[in-house]
Every structure is written in C-alpha cells, then in structure tokens.
Amino acid sequence: MSQVTDLEIARAATPLPITQIGENLGIPDEELECYGRLKAKISRRFMDSLEGRPDGKLILVTAMSPPPAGGGKTTTSVGLHDALCRLGKKSIVCLREPSLGPCFGMKGGAAGGGRSQVIPMEDINLHFTGDFHAIAAANNLLAAVIDNYIHHGNEVRLDLRRITWRRVLDMNDRALRSINIGLGGPSNGFPRESGFDIVPASEVMAIFCLAESMDDLKARLDRVVVGQTRGGDLVRAAEFGVSGAMAVLLKDALQPNLVQTIEKNPAIIHGGPFANIAHGCNSVIATRTALKLADYVVTEAGFGADLGAEKFCDIKCRQAGLRPAAAVVVATLPALRYHGGASVKALHRPDPDAVRRGLPNLMRHLSNLHDHFGLRRVVALNRFASDTAEEIELVMEAGRQAGVGIVSATHWAEGGAGAEDLARAVIRAAEGPDDFRFLYPDDLPLREKLEVVAKKIYGAASVSTHVSIDRQLRELEEQGFGHLPVCIAKTQFSFSTDPAAIGLADGHTLKVREVRLSAGAGFVVMICGDIMTLPGLPKHPAALGIDLGPDGQICGLS
C-alpha cells in the first residue's frame, strides 16, 4: 500500500453515479445540477424544502499543531464518516474545497489520502465546479469598480491612501503581495499602492462561507468596508451599487457540491477559507443542509485546534447558532516527534523521547477544547507505517492519565474499517450533555478578546501592538464593530507567532502587526507575526512534479 499513490488509489475506485448518491440521501434527480457523472450541486429549492427537519449531531474534527506536511484531518474526517456508515449510521462528511495554491505549492491536495478520500480527487483539487473562480471574479469586480469610480470623479472622495480592498488570485505568488497600480498615465487611473491576497483569505470567501441565503449574501456584500473618505468616514461596497452583480457571479457557486468517498458515501464540499489567515471552515449552507439530511455530520476546521477549532466555535458557531456534539483531535506520531524536537527529515523515524517531549502540545489542545469550549473530546491517533508499539503506548498512557479516550485508527490503509473503533468512541461522546460555550462574550472589547484568545488558547504571557493598532481598535469600537469576534491570522506550526517555537511555547508575546475589518463577514482580523495573506512557493514547489501523461491523465498530484 505504501508504494501506491493517493491518485492511483482514487482512480482504482468504482464510484456510483452522483445521482445515485443523491437518491440515497433523498435528493431527487431534478434537484441536482450535475457536472458530469461524479459531481453535482444541490438546488436551493431542495435546501429550502428541508426547513423544519430535525438536525443531526455535528462532529468537529480538529488536530494538534501540525508538522509542515500536515496531520491528516481531512483523511481522518473521511475515514470517520465511512466508519459511521459501516456501523449503519446515516452520516455525511462536510469539507472545504482545496485551493490551487497549496496544490501547486508545498502541501499538495486536500481530498484526503489512502483509502479515505473523496472523489473525483483530481477534479476536487483542480478547479472542481469553479466556486473559487467565481469568488475571485466577484472580489475583483468590486476592486475594478472602485478604481473605475475613482477614475470617473470619486464623488464620495474616497481617500486613495485608505483603500483597504485588495485583489485576489488562487495561487501562491509572493511578487504580488504589495504592488503599485494605475501606472502609465491618466487613461489608466490614479497610481496608488495595493496588493493581492489568495482567494481563501478574501472577505468574499468568508462571506460566502458564513452567509445563510442569497439575501444574506447580498446584505453582507453591501456591508463590506472598502476604505475611508478623506474625512475618516467609512465607505461601504453598497456605495458602488455592485453587490447585485457580485451575487450574480456567486449564484451557482453558493449551491453546495455533492460528491462521494471511495466507499461510495456522500460528501458535501463547499467553500475553502484557510485557518491560518481566515476562519478555516466550510460553508454554513453546506453544514446546515447536511445536518438536515443525516444523523451525524463530520466536519473539519483547518490546522490545529488553536486556529481552526477556536474560529469554528467563536465565529462560525456563534454566527450560525451551531452546537458541536463532540470534537475529534487528530494526532500523529510524526507530529508528536516534530513538537518533541525531531528534525523534519526524521519525522518518520522512531523516536520515543521526541514523542514524549511532544505530548504537551497535544494535551494543551485537549484541555483547551474541554476547559474553554466545554467539548467532549476523542483523540484519533492517525497511524503511519513508521509507528512503533513503544511510541503508541506512550500516547495511550498519556491519554489514560488525562482521562481522554485515544483510539488508534488505520483508515489511511483500511478505509472505514480502520476507523470503526474511532466511530464508536465518537458516538459515545456525542451522546453526552451539551456543555458547549464560547470563549468570550460579544460585548468584550476587541483588545480584550484578542488577549483572551492569546492567553487562554495560545498560552501567551502578553500581546504586543503598536499604538496605531490600539487606536484602530478603539476607532472600530466607536464605529460600532466592537461586538464582532476576532479572527487571528498566525502561523499554524506553533502556539506562538514564531513557527520555530515548537511544543507548548509558553510565556511568549503575541505580536500583532496589522488589523483588518471584515464587516461583511462579521469579524475583525488580527494579523500576527510574519504570516502572509498571499503565500509564496517553496524552493521546490509541488507544481514541478505535476504533468499530463501521454494518455491524457494527470500525474504527480498528491
């Protein structure tokens, strides 16, 4: 199995027609808009017909802080979902759509791995149903209209130095982070500084994933703040009358995408904000639809629990009124070795001492979920061929001492059959009392919300902000945005803002360098440390190994 690639495993599957997957969920053929045999969008009419049905149980899959290659949250989500189906439960897995940036960069695809994948793997990783392109087009339409408005008179006197709306593309390209636009004379507009973000960091992506209907989407787009006048007044997208056109570009994309796992079980994949620079969750529309169709909905939030799970709870659940029944925390021995000081090149070599040193990172994530969010937790030890019995026992003993169930799972190699024990543990956990709560109240000042996350979740001793940021936070509160949650953008590799600070990273200072208001999405972004909202490619990007074979098939995609 270890010699077979994920792409080869996915191609060996014998999927059902997507209409059959829909029929198994009770979705009539006419309520599916098919993109070939294996992909379809669920109609708004059908989603509206689900109103009044009871909700299933929502299971959050999160993780300890990952190593550079990731920790297998999507793979575990798919394996757990397949296992629930094997146990006779009606389950749906809800995932984010992959971004082309990581696919061609360092991380690779995001359709799961081994025997726990969603298919068609190539389509899902590359373009899929065009949702990301629609989001980029809507974002960039607003940017073009803003510059056109300035060119033709700028009646509201938008201050060119205070325009905050940026263009986006779905590719890692560091050269476009900060640029000068409008060069070349009067016919090309007014020169000014601007830049690009990656599509998963766009506020349009966040709005797309948090909107509960087309009307809500349009209202949120109107509320977007694009800059300020010379007098300091906020200028919203509604001023330019373009939200209707943006909604037209997004109307088909807003319908969730139905696909299937290798084991022919339903999967809904929709939206894709990153958790290290955005809120890291799939769309509310997809989650709500799945909850009406299944007894269990398995969803994942990006990167470690300090990023993905915190934002899932404090942003997505707060806005949408969702209440997770249990959380699965994915751990791997390579991740534990990494946080125990093993080098990246040695992560698949047995190292019990490194595993022992790395356990505190996992334990903090577990205590955070229980102590601050009231969630019942199950640890999924996502197994690798390099794992040893001694190291596994170290992890199991740590779980026993902490009073947390740790389940060894072999879903990568065995699919749902390798996660049945995990599924049973999750079912038990989901039957417990509902103690879910948020980390902080709405009425806490923005600076205090930032400090609560930094100190309680990250273990920081203090928060460092320039006086200009403190002034900006006070202005946001005076402008009526103090009730919004905070969305912290920082490295995923550490509890701190230093990606090299492995393990617990206790007593650090959380360094905030920039604040961005996402008024339409409904949160305030705090950009910390050296994190970039448009990543760059590594020295040897994954794109160098991807090609089209003589038979017309894609090769090298991971």
C-alpha positions as CSV (number, residue, x, y, z in Angstrom):
1,M,0.0,0.0,0.0
2,S,2.8,2.4,0.8
3,Q,4.1,2.2,-2.8
4,V,0.7,3.3,-4.2
5,T,-0.1,7.0,-4.6
6,D,-3.3,8.6,-3.4
7,L,-4.1,9.4,-7.0
8,E,-3.7,5.7,-8.1
9,I,-5.9,4.6,-5.2
10,A,-8.6,7.2,-6.1
11,R,-8.5,6.1,-9.8
12,A,-8.9,2.4,-8.8
13,A,-12.3,3.2,-7.1
14,T,-15.6,2.3,-8.8
15,P,-17.8,5.3,-7.9
16,L,-21.6,5.4,-8.2
17,P,-23.3,8.0,-10.4
18,I,-23.7,11.1,-8.4
19,T,-27.5,10.9,-8.9
20,Q,-27.4,7.6,-7.0
21,I,-25.6,9.2,-4.1
22,G,-28.2,11.9,-4.2
23,E,-31.0,9.3,-4.3
24,N,-29.6,7.6,-1.2
25,L,-29.9,10.9,0.6
26,G,-33.4,11.5,-0.6
27,I,-32.4,14.2,-3.2
28,P,-34.4,13.7,-6.4
29,D,-32.5,13.8,-9.7
30,E,-34.2,17.1,-10.7
31,E,-32.8,18.8,-7.6
32,L,-29.2,18.1,-8.6
33,E,-27.3,20.1,-11.1
34,C,-24.8,17.7,-12.4
35,Y,-21.2,18.5,-13.5
36,G,-20.6,15.2,-15.3
37,R,-21.2,11.8,-13.7
38,L,-19.5,12.3,-10.4
39,K,-20.2,15.9,-9.2
40,A,-23.4,17.9,-8.7
41,K,-24.7,21.0,-7.0
42,I,-27.7,20.7,-4.7
43,S,-30.5,23.1,-5.7
44,R,-31.6,25.9,-3.5
45,R,-35.2,24.7,-3.9
46,F,-34.3,21.4,-2.3
47,M,-32.4,23.0,0.5
48,D,-35.4,25.2,1.2
49,S,-37.7,22.1,1.4
50,L,-35.6,20.8,4.3
51,E,-36.8,23.6,6.7
52,G,-38.4,22.1,9.8
53,R,-36.5,18.8,9.8
54,P,-34.5,18.0,13.0
55,D,-30.8,18.4,13.0
56,G,-28.3,15.6,13.3
57,K,-25.2,15.7,15.5
58,L,-22.3,17.8,14.5
59,I,-18.9,16.3,15.0
60,L,-15.8,18.6,14.7
61,V,-12.5,17.2,13.5
62,T,-9.5,19.2,14.6
63,A,-5.9,18.5,15.5
64,M,-2.8,19.1,17.5
65,S,-0.4,21.7,15.9
66,P,0.7,20.1,12.6
67,P,4.2,19.5,11.1
68,P,4.8,21.0,7.7
69,A,3.3,18.1,5.8
70,G,0.0,18.3,7.8
71,G,-1.6,15.9,10.2
72,G,-4.4,14.1,8.3
73,K,-7.5,15.9,9.4
74,T,-9.3,15.5,6.1
75,T,-8.2,11.9,5.8
76,T,-9.5,11.2,9.3
77,S,-12.8,13.1,8.7
78,V,-13.4,10.9,5.6
79,G,-12.3,7.7,7.4
80,L,-14.6,8.5,10.4
81,H,-17.5,9.2,8.1
82,D,-17.0,6.0,6.2
83,A,-16.8,4.1,9.6
84,L,-20.0,5.6,10.8
85,C,-21.7,4.5,7.6
86,R,-20.3,1.0,8.1
87,L,-21.9,0.9,11.5
88,G,-25.2,1.7,10.0
89,K,-25.4,5.4,10.8
90,K,-26.6,8.0,8.4
91,S,-23.6,10.2,8.0
92,I,-22.3,13.0,5.8
93,V,-18.9,14.5,5.7
94,C,-18.7,18.3,5.1
95,L,-15.3,19.5,3.9
96,R,-13.7,22.6,2.5
97,E,-12.7,22.9,-1.2
98,P,-8.9,22.8,-1.8
99,S,-7.0,25.9,-3.0
100,L,-4.7,25.7,-6.0
101,G,-2.0,27.5,-4.0
102,P,-1.2,24.6,-1.7
103,C,-1.8,22.0,-4.5
104,F,1.0,23.5,-6.6
105,G,3.0,24.7,-3.5
106,M,4.1,22.6,-0.6
107,K,1.2,20.9,1.0
108,G,-0.4,19.1,-2.0
109,G,-4.1,18.4,-2.4
110,A,-6.8,18.3,0.2
111,A,-9.1,15.4,-0.8
112,G,-7.9,13.0,2.0
113,G,-5.5,10.2,1.5
114,G,-5.1,6.5,1.0
115,R,-8.4,4.6,1.3
116,S,-10.0,7.6,3.0
117,Q,-10.5,10.0,0.1
118,V,-13.3,12.0,-1.6
119,I,-13.5,11.5,-5.4
120,P,-13.1,12.6,-8.1
121,M,-9.8,13.5,-6.5
122,E,-8.3,15.3,-9.5
123,D,-11.4,17.4,-10.1
124,I,-11.8,18.4,-6.4
125,N,-8.2,19.5,-6.2
126,L,-8.1,21.3,-9.6
127,H,-10.9,23.8,-10.4
128,F,-13.7,21.5,-9.1
129,T,-17.0,23.2,-10.0
130,G,-15.5,26.7,-10.4
131,D,-16.5,28.1,-7.0
132,F,-13.1,29.6,-6.3
133,H,-13.0,31.3,-9.7
134,A,-16.5,32.8,-9.0
135,I,-15.3,34.1,-5.7
136,A,-12.2,35.6,-7.2
137,A,-14.2,37.2,-10.0
138,A,-16.7,38.7,-7.5
139,N,-13.9,40.1,-5.4
140,N,-12.0,41.5,-8.4
141,L,-15.2,43.0,-9.9
142,L,-15.6,45.2,-6.7
143,A,-11.9,46.1,-7.0
144,A,-12.3,47.2,-10.6
145,V,-15.4,49.2,-9.9
146,I,-13.7,51.0,-7.0
147,D,-10.8,52.1,-9.3
148,N,-13.2,53.0,-12.1
149,Y,-15.3,55.1,-9.6
150,I,-12.1,57.0,-8.7
151,H,-11.2,57.5,-12.3
152,H,-14.5,59.0,-13.2
153,G,-14.7,61.6,-10.4
154,N,-14.7,60.0,-7.0
155,E,-17.8,61.7,-5.8
156,V,-17.6,60.3,-2.2
157,R,-13.9,61.5,-2.1
158,L,-12.6,58.1,-1.2
159,D,-9.1,58.6,0.2
160,L,-6.6,56.7,-2.1
161,R,-4.3,56.2,0.9
162,R,-7.0,54.4,2.9
163,I,-8.5,52.0,0.4
164,T,-8.4,48.5,2.0
165,W,-10.0,46.4,-0.6
166,R,-7.4,44.2,-2.4
167,R,-7.5,41.9,-5.4
168,V,-7.1,38.1,-5.1
169,L,-5.9,35.1,-7.1
170,D,-5.9,31.4,-6.2
171,M,-2.1,30.9,-6.4
172,N,0.9,31.4,-4.2
173,D,2.7,34.4,-5.7
174,R,4.8,36.5,-3.3
175,A,5.6,39.1,-6.0
176,L,2.0,40.3,-5.9
177,R,1.7,40.9,-2.2
178,S,2.5,44.6,-2.4
179,I,2.2,46.4,-5.8
180,N,1.7,49.8,-7.4
181,I,-1.3,50.1,-9.7
182,G,-2.7,52.7,-12.1
183,L,0.7,53.4,-13.7
184,G,1.0,54.6,-17.2
185,G,-0.7,57.9,-17.4
186,P,-4.2,59.4,-16.9
187,S,-6.0,56.9,-19.0
188,N,-5.0,54.1,-16.6
189,G,-6.5,55.7,-13.4
190,F,-4.7,57.1,-10.4
191,P,-1.5,55.5,-9.2
192,R,-1.7,54.0,-5.7
193,E,-0.3,51.2,-3.6
194,S,-2.3,48.0,-3.4
195,G,-1.8,44.2,-3.4
196,F,-3.2,40.7,-3.8
197,D,-4.4,38.1,-1.3
198,I,-5.0,34.5,-2.0
199,V,-8.7,33.6,-2.6
200,P,-9.1,31.7,0.7
201,A,-8.2,34.9,2.5
202,S,-10.7,37.0,0.6
203,E,-13.6,38.6,2.6
204,V,-15.8,37.4,-0.2
205,M,-14.8,33.8,0.6
206,A,-15.6,34.4,4.3
207,I,-18.9,36.0,3.4
208,F,-19.6,33.1,1.0
209,C,-19.0,30.6,3.8
210,L,-20.9,32.4,6.5
211,A,-24.0,33.5,4.5
212,E,-27.2,31.5,5.2
213,S,-29.0,32.5,2.0
214,M,-28.7,34.6,-1.2
215,D,-30.4,37.5,0.6
216,D,-27.9,37.3,3.4
217,L,-25.1,37.0,1.0
218,K,-26.1,40.3,-0.8
219,A,-26.7,42.1,2.5
220,R,-23.2,41.1,3.7
221,L,-21.6,42.2,0.4
222,D,-23.2,45.6,0.8
223,R,-21.7,45.9,4.3
224,V,-18.2,45.3,3.2
225,V,-16.0,48.3,4.1
226,V,-13.6,49.1,1.2
227,G,-11.9,52.2,2.7
228,Q,-12.4,55.7,4.2
229,T,-13.0,59.2,2.9
230,R,-10.6,62.0,3.5
231,G,-12.7,62.9,6.5
232,G,-12.4,59.4,8.0
233,D,-15.9,58.2,7.2
234,L,-16.2,54.5,6.3
235,V,-17.0,53.7,2.6
236,R,-19.0,50.5,2.1
237,A,-19.5,48.4,-1.1
238,A,-23.1,49.5,-1.1
239,E,-21.9,52.9,-2.2
240,F,-20.9,51.5,-5.6
241,G,-24.1,49.5,-6.4
242,V,-22.2,46.4,-7.4
243,S,-23.4,43.8,-4.9
244,G,-26.1,42.6,-7.3
245,A,-23.5,41.9,-10.0
246,M,-21.3,40.2,-7.4
247,A,-24.2,38.0,-6.3
248,V,-24.8,37.0,-10.0
249,L,-21.3,35.8,-10.2
250,L,-21.8,33.8,-7.0
251,K,-25.3,32.4,-7.5
252,D,-24.3,29.0,-8.8
253,A,-21.3,28.7,-6.6
254,L,-23.5,29.3,-3.5
255,Q,-25.1,25.8,-4.1
256,P,-23.2,23.1,-2.2
257,N,-21.2,20.5,-4.1
258,L,-22.2,16.8,-3.7
259,V,-19.5,14.1,-4.3
260,Q,-18.7,10.8,-2.7
261,T,-15.9,8.9,-0.8
262,I,-14.1,5.9,-2.2
263,E,-16.5,3.8,-0.2
264,K,-19.5,5.4,-2.1
265,N,-20.7,7.5,0.9
266,P,-21.9,11.1,0.5
267,A,-19.7,14.1,0.9
268,I,-20.5,17.8,0.6
269,I,-17.6,20.0,-0.2
270,H,-18.1,23.8,-0.2
271,G,-16.1,26.9,0.4
272,G,-12.4,27.0,1.5
273,P,-11.0,29.7,3.8
274,F,-7.6,29.0,5.3
275,A,-7.5,28.8,9.1
276,N,-4.1,30.4,9.4
277,I,-5.2,33.6,7.6
278,A,-9.0,33.3,7.7
279,H,-11.7,31.4,9.7
280,G,-11.0,27.9,8.3
281,C,-14.4,26.3,8.0
282,N,-16.6,25.1,5.1
283,S,-19.9,26.9,4.4
284,V,-22.7,27.3,6.8
285,I,-25.1,26.5,4.0
286,A,-23.4,23.1,3.4
287,T,-23.3,22.3,7.1
288,R,-27.0,23.2,7.7
289,T,-28.0,21.1,4.6
290,A,-26.0,18.1,5.9
291,L,-27.5,18.4,9.4
292,K,-31.0,18.1,7.9
293,L,-30.1,15.0,5.8
294,A,-28.0,12.9,8.3
295,D,-27.8,11.7,11.9
296,Y,-24.1,12.6,12.0
297,V,-22.3,15.3,10.2
298,V,-18.5,15.2,10.3
299,T,-16.7,18.4,9.5
300,E,-13.2,19.7,9.9
301,A,-11.7,23.1,10.8
302,G,-8.3,23.9,9.4
303,F,-4.9,23.3,11.1
304,G,-4.6,22.8,14.9
305,A,-7.4,23.4,17.4
306,D,-5.8,26.7,18.4
307,L,-6.7,28.1,14.9
308,G,-9.4,26.0,13.3
309,A,-11.4,24.9,16.3
310,E,-11.3,28.2,18.0
311,K,-12.6,30.0,14.9
312,F,-15.1,27.3,14.2
313,C,-16.6,27.8,17.7
314,D,-16.2,31.6,18.2
315,I,-17.0,32.7,14.6
316,K,-18.9,30.0,12.7
317,C,-21.0,28.5,15.5
318,R,-21.6,32.0,17.1
319,Q,-22.9,33.4,13.8
320,A,-24.9,30.4,12.7
321,G,-26.2,29.1,16.0
322,L,-24.4,25.7,15.6
323,R,-23.5,23.5,18.6
324,P,-21.0,20.7,18.0
325,A,-21.7,17.5,19.9
326,A,-18.1,16.3,20.2
327,A,-14.6,17.0,18.9
328,V,-12.1,14.6,17.4
329,V,-8.5,15.7,17.8
330,V,-6.2,14.2,15.2
331,A,-2.7,13.3,16.5
332,T,0.1,11.5,14.7
333,L,3.5,10.3,15.9
334,P,5.3,12.4,13.2
335,A,3.5,15.5,14.6
336,L,4.5,14.5,18.2
337,R,8.1,13.8,17.1
338,Y,8.1,17.3,15.4
339,H,6.9,19.0,18.6
340,G,9.4,17.0,20.6
341,G,12.3,18.4,18.6
342,A,12.9,15.9,15.8
343,S,14.0,17.4,12.5
344,V,11.6,17.5,9.6
345,K,13.7,14.9,7.7
346,A,13.5,12.5,10.7
347,L,9.8,12.6,11.4
348,H,9.1,9.1,10.1
349,R,12.0,7.6,12.2
350,P,11.0,6.0,15.6
351,D,12.0,8.4,18.4
352,P,10.2,7.7,21.7
353,D,11.9,10.5,23.5
354,A,10.7,13.0,20.9
355,V,7.2,11.7,21.2
356,R,7.3,12.1,25.0
357,R,8.5,15.7,24.6
358,G,5.8,16.4,22.0
359,L,2.9,15.2,24.1
360,P,2.3,18.6,25.9
361,N,1.3,20.2,22.6
362,L,-1.5,17.6,22.2
363,M,-2.5,17.9,25.8
364,R,-2.9,21.7,25.6
365,H,-5.2,21.4,22.6
366,L,-7.3,18.8,24.5
367,S,-7.5,20.9,27.7
368,N,-8.4,24.0,25.6
369,L,-11.4,22.2,23.9
370,H,-12.7,20.9,27.2
371,D,-11.9,23.8,29.6
372,H,-12.8,26.7,27.3
373,F,-15.4,25.4,24.9
374,G,-17.0,22.6,27.0
375,L,-16.4,20.0,24.2
376,R,-16.1,16.3,24.8
377,R,-13.0,15.0,23.0
378,V,-11.8,11.8,21.4
379,V,-8.2,11.6,20.1
380,A,-7.7,9.8,16.8
381,L,-4.1,8.5,16.6
382,N,-3.8,8.6,12.8
383,R,-1.4,5.7,12.2
384,F,1.7,5.6,9.9
385,A,3.8,2.6,8.9
386,S,6.7,4.0,10.8
387,D,4.8,4.0,14.2
388,T,6.2,1.7,16.9
389,A,4.4,-0.1,19.7
390,E,6.5,1.7,22.3
391,E,5.6,5.1,20.9
392,I,1.9,4.2,20.6
393,E,1.8,3.1,24.2
394,L,3.4,6.4,25.3
395,V,0.5,8.2,23.7
396,M,-2.1,5.8,25.1
397,E,-0.7,6.2,28.6
398,A,-0.8,10.0,28.3
399,G,-4.5,9.7,27.3
400,R,-5.3,7.5,30.3
401,Q,-3.6,9.9,32.7
402,A,-5.5,12.8,31.2
403,G,-8.8,11.0,31.2
404,V,-9.2,11.3,27.4
405,G,-10.0,8.4,25.1
406,I,-7.3,7.8,22.5
407,V,-8.2,5.5,19.6
408,S,-5.7,4.0,17.2
409,A,-7.0,4.5,13.6
410,T,-5.8,2.9,10.4
411,H,-8.2,4.5,8.0
412,W,-5.5,5.6,5.5
413,A,-4.6,1.9,4.8
414,E,-8.0,0.3,5.5
415,G,-10.7,3.0,4.9
416,G,-13.7,3.0,7.1
417,A,-12.9,-0.4,8.5
418,G,-9.8,1.0,10.1
419,A,-11.8,3.7,11.9
420,E,-14.7,1.7,13.4
421,D,-13.3,1.9,16.9
422,L,-13.0,5.7,16.5
423,A,-16.6,5.9,15.2
424,R,-17.9,4.0,18.3
425,A,-16.0,6.3,20.6
426,V,-17.4,9.4,18.8
427,I,-20.9,8.0,19.0
428,R,-20.5,7.6,22.8
429,A,-19.0,11.1,23.2
430,A,-21.8,12.7,21.1
431,E,-24.4,11.3,23.5
432,G,-23.2,13.3,26.5
433,P,-24.6,16.5,27.8
434,D,-24.4,19.7,25.8
435,D,-21.9,21.9,27.6
436,F,-20.8,23.9,24.6
437,R,-19.9,27.5,25.2
438,F,-17.9,30.4,23.5
439,L,-14.5,31.6,24.7
440,Y,-15.6,35.2,25.2
441,P,-18.9,37.2,25.2
442,D,-19.8,39.5,22.3
443,D,-19.6,42.7,24.5
444,L,-16.0,42.2,25.5
445,P,-13.8,45.0,23.9
446,L,-11.8,43.9,20.8
447,R,-8.4,44.2,22.6
448,E,-9.7,42.0,25.5
449,K,-11.0,39.4,23.0
450,L,-7.6,39.3,21.4
451,E,-5.9,38.9,24.8
452,V,-8.4,36.1,25.9
453,V,-7.5,34.1,22.8
454,A,-3.8,34.7,23.2
455,K,-3.6,33.9,26.8
456,K,-6.1,31.1,27.2
457,I,-5.7,29.3,23.9
458,Y,-2.1,30.1,22.9
459,G,-0.5,30.3,26.4
460,A,0.8,33.8,25.7
461,A,2.1,36.0,28.5
462,S,1.2,39.2,26.7
463,V,0.0,40.8,23.5
464,S,2.2,43.3,21.6
465,T,0.5,46.0,19.5
466,H,1.7,49.3,18.1
467,V,-0.1,52.4,19.3
468,S,-1.6,52.8,15.8
469,I,-3.2,49.4,16.2
470,D,-4.6,50.3,19.6
471,R,-6.0,53.5,18.1
472,Q,-7.5,51.5,15.2
473,L,-9.2,49.1,17.6
474,R,-10.7,52.0,19.6
475,E,-12.0,53.5,16.3
476,L,-13.6,50.2,15.3
477,E,-15.4,50.1,18.6
478,E,-16.6,53.7,18.2
479,Q,-17.8,52.8,14.7
480,G,-20.0,50.0,16.1
481,F,-17.8,47.0,15.4
482,G,-16.8,46.2,19.0
483,H,-19.3,43.3,19.2
484,L,-17.6,41.3,16.5
485,P,-15.4,38.3,17.2
486,V,-11.7,38.3,16.4
487,C,-10.1,36.2,13.7
488,I,-6.4,35.7,14.4
489,A,-4.1,35.1,11.5
490,K,-0.8,33.5,12.5
491,T,1.4,30.5,11.8
492,Q,-0.1,27.1,12.1
493,F,3.1,25.4,13.3
494,S,3.2,26.9,16.8
495,F,1.0,28.3,19.6
496,S,3.1,31.4,19.2
497,T,3.8,33.7,16.2
498,D,7.2,32.1,15.7
499,P,6.8,28.9,13.6
500,A,10.0,27.5,15.0
501,A,8.7,27.6,18.6
502,I,7.5,24.0,18.9
503,G,5.8,22.3,21.7
504,L,4.0,24.5,24.2
505,A,5.8,27.8,23.5
506,D,4.7,29.0,26.9
507,G,5.0,32.6,28.0
508,H,5.5,34.1,24.5
509,T,4.3,37.5,23.3
510,L,1.6,37.5,20.6
511,K,2.8,40.2,18.1
512,V,0.0,41.8,16.1
513,R,1.3,43.8,13.1
514,E,-2.0,44.7,11.3
515,V,-5.8,44.8,11.8
516,R,-8.3,44.4,9.0
517,L,-12.0,44.8,9.3
518,S,-14.2,42.2,7.6
519,A,-17.6,44.0,8.2
520,G,-19.5,41.8,5.7
521,A,-18.1,38.6,7.1
522,G,-18.7,39.8,10.6
523,F,-15.2,39.6,12.3
524,V,-12.0,41.6,12.8
525,V,-8.8,40.0,11.5
526,M,-5.7,40.4,13.6
527,I,-2.6,39.6,11.5
528,C,0.3,38.4,13.7
529,G,3.9,37.8,13.3
530,D,5.2,37.1,9.7
531,I,2.1,35.3,8.4
532,M,1.3,36.3,4.8
533,T,-2.2,36.6,3.3
534,L,-0.6,35.7,-0.1
535,P,1.8,32.7,0.4
536,G,4.9,32.2,-1.7
537,L,6.0,29.0,-3.4
538,P,8.7,26.9,-1.8
539,K,12.1,26.3,-3.4
540,H,10.8,23.1,-5.0
541,P,7.1,23.5,-5.5
542,A,4.8,20.6,-6.0
543,A,3.9,22.0,-9.4
544,L,7.3,20.8,-10.7
545,G,6.1,17.2,-10.3
546,I,2.7,17.5,-11.8
547,D,2.2,16.7,-15.5
548,L,-0.2,15.5,-18.1
549,G,0.7,12.0,-19.3
550,P,0.6,10.7,-22.9
551,D,-2.8,9.1,-22.1
552,G,-4.2,12.5,-21.1
553,Q,-4.3,11.6,-17.4
554,I,-2.9,13.9,-14.7
555,C,0.1,12.5,-12.9
556,G,2.1,13.7,-9.9
557,L,-0.9,15.2,-8.0
558,S,-0.8,14.3,-4.3
